[in-house]
Amino acid sequence: MSEMSRDELLDVVHEVWEARDPVPAGLVERMQLVAATADTDFDLELMQLVERSLEPAGVRGVSTAYSLRFEYDGVHLLLRVDDDGEMARVDGWLTPPSPMTVRAIAMQGDRREWDVDVSDRGRFEFAGLTPGLLRLRLEPHGDSAKALGTPAFEI
């Protein structure tokens, strides 16, 4: 058997890759949507997702619950996302607690927005959200701190 040329070898690798690890359906369209609708605020610092964990769901319901943890420069944001297929709920805890408004921005459809204030214990919640891509923007009260934002995530 003769040796393959570089191009022939790359063709084989490409075919195997596409057969064994195809791009998930709809991923390209969802990423294009996120890129097209992403905020371009230069005053926004992007928080980093550091942990995602699934939580066991009840045996009678069809809800899905999971936790997300974001960090940026000593600010920690823990989210619990609960989705029953029709409506979603996001509960959040911010540490250290500080006066700020959290804005939830739907990244699909009409790009609805919801605002809530963080309690003095760092807690906030959004109920009755439509499942889809969501992004949070944390806007401190006062001028001293920059706004923070999460990457888009699915609820």
C-alpha positions in Angstrom: 0.0 0.0 0.0 1.3 3.4 -0.9 1.5 6.3 1.4 -1.3 8.9 1.3 -0.6 12.4 0.4 -1.2 15.1 3.0 -4.5 16.1 1.3 -5.8 12.5 1.1 -5.0 12.0 4.8 -6.8 15.3 5.8 -9.8 14.2 3.7 -10.0 10.9 5.6 -9.7 12.7 9.0 -12.4 15.1 7.9 -14.8 12.3 6.9 -14.2 10.3 10.2 -14.6 13.5 12.2 -18.0 14.4 10.5 -19.2 10.8 10.9 -18.2 10.3 14.5 -18.6 13.9 15.9 -21.1 15.9 13.9 -22.0 19.4 14.8 -25.2 19.4 16.9 -28.4 20.3 15.1 -29.1 24.0 15.4 -25.8 24.9 17.0 -24.6 27.1 14.2 -27.9 29.0 14.0 -28.0 29.5 17.8 -24.4 30.8 17.9 -25.1 33.1 15.0 -28.1 34.5 16.8 -26.1 35.1 20.0 -23.3 36.8 18.0 -25.8 39.0 16.1 -27.7 40.0 19.2 -24.9 40.3 21.7 -24.6 43.6 23.5 -21.6 45.6 22.4 -21.3 47.6 25.5 -17.6 48.3 26.2 -18.4 49.1 29.8 -19.5 45.5 30.5 -17.1 43.0 32.1 -17.9 39.4 31.1 -18.2 37.0 34.0 -16.6 33.5 33.5 -18.7 30.3 33.9 -16.7 28.3 36.4 -19.2 25.5 37.1 -22.4 23.9 35.8 -24.1 21.1 37.7 -27.4 19.2 37.1 -29.7 18.6 39.9 -31.9 15.6 40.2 -35.5 16.3 39.1 -38.6 15.0 40.8 -40.0 11.7 39.6 -43.5 13.1 38.9 -42.6 16.3 37.1 -40.7 16.8 33.9 -38.8 19.8 35.1 -35.1 20.3 34.6 -33.0 22.1 37.2 -29.3 23.0 37.1 -26.9 25.4 38.7 -24.5 27.8 37.1 -21.7 29.6 38.9 -20.0 32.7 37.4 -17.0 34.7 38.7 -15.3 37.9 37.9 -12.6 39.7 40.0 -13.9 38.5 43.5 -17.6 38.8 42.5 -19.4 35.4 42.6 -22.8 34.7 41.1 -24.7 31.5 41.7 -27.8 30.7 39.6 -30.4 28.0 39.9 -32.3 27.5 36.8 -35.6 25.5 36.9 -37.5 24.8 33.7 -40.7 22.8 33.4 -40.8 23.0 29.6 -43.2 25.9 29.4 -41.9 28.4 31.9 -38.5 28.9 33.6 -37.4 30.4 36.8 -33.9 31.7 37.7 -32.9 32.2 41.4 -29.7 34.0 42.0 -27.2 34.8 44.8 -24.5 37.4 44.5 -21.5 37.5 46.8 -20.4 39.8 48.2 -23.9 41.4 48.3 -24.0 44.9 47.0 -26.7 47.3 45.8 -27.4 46.6 42.1 -30.0 45.8 39.5 -30.0 42.6 37.6 -31.4 42.7 34.1 -32.4 39.4 32.4 -32.3 39.8 28.6 -33.9 37.2 26.3 -31.6 36.6 23.4 -34.3 35.3 21.1 -37.6 36.6 19.7 -38.5 40.1 20.9 -35.5 40.3 23.2 -37.7 41.0 26.3 -36.0 42.4 29.4 -36.8 42.0 33.1 -35.2 44.0 35.9 -35.0 43.1 39.6 -32.9 44.6 42.5 -30.6 42.5 44.5 -31.6 42.2 48.2 -29.3 43.2 51.0 -28.4 39.5 51.3 -27.5 39.2 47.6 -30.6 37.3 46.5 -32.8 37.9 43.4 -35.2 35.9 41.3 -36.9 35.9 37.9 -40.1 33.9 37.5 -42.2 33.2 34.5 -39.5 33.4 31.9 -39.9 31.8 28.5 -37.3 29.0 27.9 -34.6 30.0 25.4 -31.3 31.8 25.5 -30.9 34.3 28.4 -28.2 36.7 29.5 -27.9 38.6 32.7 -26.5 42.1 33.2 -25.5 43.2 36.7 -25.6 47.0 37.0 -24.2 48.4 40.3 -26.0 51.4 41.9 -23.6 54.3 41.8 -20.7 55.1 39.5 -17.8 53.3 41.1 -18.1 49.8 39.7 -18.4 48.5 36.2 -21.4 46.5 35.0 -21.0 42.8 34.8 -22.6 40.3 32.4 -22.9 36.6 31.9 -22.5 34.8 28.7 -25.8 33.7 27.2 -27.1 30.4 28.7 -30.1 28.2 27.9 -33.1 28.2 30.2 
